[in-house]
Amino acid sequence: MGDYVIFTNEPKNVQAVLVTKFKDFEIGQRRRDNSAELLGIGVFNADGQTWEHGRALVRPNFTRKQVADLGLFEKHVQRLFEALPKDGTAVDIQEWTLDTGTDVLFSESSDVLLPSATEVARKFAWAFNRGIDGIAQRIRLGRFARFYYDPQYTAACKFVHDYVDEIVAKAVYRAKEWHAEKKDKPVPPDDAEEERYTFLNALAREGVEPKQIRDQILNILVAARDTSACLMSAAVFELARRPEYQVQLRREIAEKLSGRQPTFEDLKDLTFLNHFVKETLRMYPPVPLNARVAKNDTVLPRGGGSDGMAPIFVPRGQLVVYQVYSMHRREDLWGSDAHIFRPQRWETTRPTFEYLPFNAGPRICPGQQFALVETSYVLVRLLQEYSNIEARGNSAPWREHLTLTCSVGQGVWVSLVK
Ligand code: HEM
């Protein structure tokens, strides 16, 4: 679309953009312009102090204690089992991650997976999807994004805002009560039961403006929901087509857990499962490409000279796109079987910047542990609940569906046998 773009899938360049030359690059105004109608400004699209502040507030959401609380996942797994079709109808795993995401971030699940899901919740799920499609469409249009207009997109953004505003208003009210109560109460002892930290409550208690609270929590929801859904879907896609890996996973789970639900420690201990998830992230990174803009004139270590091995000049304002997907499949980095799904490679592979599903540097994904625990938990529980997970319908090779994230193009059609 008339833009001059530097594309790279060279680990040294990616390391420079994200870590060693972090200060030379930013998210840039274009990402904000493309996403502000839905997301406003928050941790996902901000730079500078606004980003730093958002980042500091989001961090406590992901302490070990919070992530290790698997009760939340079990609650939603039970609902997933209920919702999973017994008659061949489809279920959308994104709705699972929307329910868990809203439960964690808003302290109030959208409950779209429940059979009793309200019309409003269903419409929220639709509107959020439509909003994300709109952002992806604007990104594709490059410098012409400003001409993008779609009344359905505008209506979807408005619906999402009205839905979240109500939740924010309740949080602001609770925060006022909390401040009032705190004034009258003695300081609790150190060992007192702490309530679960939620980003929403933290922002409300800090006295952040309701519009800014809405922006921040939508920024995280967008980073959290589709990415996790892509990972889980890709994992189930592979699982359903690889009976031999299903056998190996079932054996490991049976040996280590003997039928009980896993704890946080158990999940860390399931080596083959961890390798399986890592390999899924390598072959199908949910964020397959990403971009930064040069804040000032700078240099990247590779791409210049006749053989591309010399440094290359990057002028201020230059868009640099880094391709995680193709980097993860480079045969010179991963071996001749780079295009084959082979979890066993993780017994010996110790990659650095050639493997980046969660980004790196100061903007590394803060939800990484959460997403890994969530995905591992769901996979273990699925394997415990169903004796066989079989691929159905389209047996064609994996095809991508690219919006902000990359998911399984043909959908993940499976039949589950109890
Ligand atoms: C498999 C699941 C996930 C993957 C692959 C993933 C990947 C990523 C990547 C690549 C980025 C960098 C984006 C950029 O800098 O342009 C990112 C950022 C982010 N992720 Fe995740 N993510 C996942 C799940 C989650 C979850 C579950 C949460 C929260 C509950 C989350 C919260 C965030 C936030 C807040 C950012 C912005 C960080 C910043 O810019 O400082 N992510 N994620």
Boltz pocket constraint, residues with backbone or C-beta under 6 A from the ligand:
constraints:
  - pocket:
      binder: B
      contacts: [[A, 43], [A, 44], [A, 51], [A, 55], [A, 58], [A, 219], [A, 220], [A, 223], [A, 224], [A, 225], [A, 227], [A, 228], [A, 231], [A, 285], [A, 286], [A, 287], [A, 290], [A, 291], [A, 356], [A, 357], [A, 358], [A, 359], [A, 362], [A, 363], [A, 364], [A, 365], [A, 366], [A, 367], [A, 368], [A, 370], [A, 371]]
      max_distance: 6.0
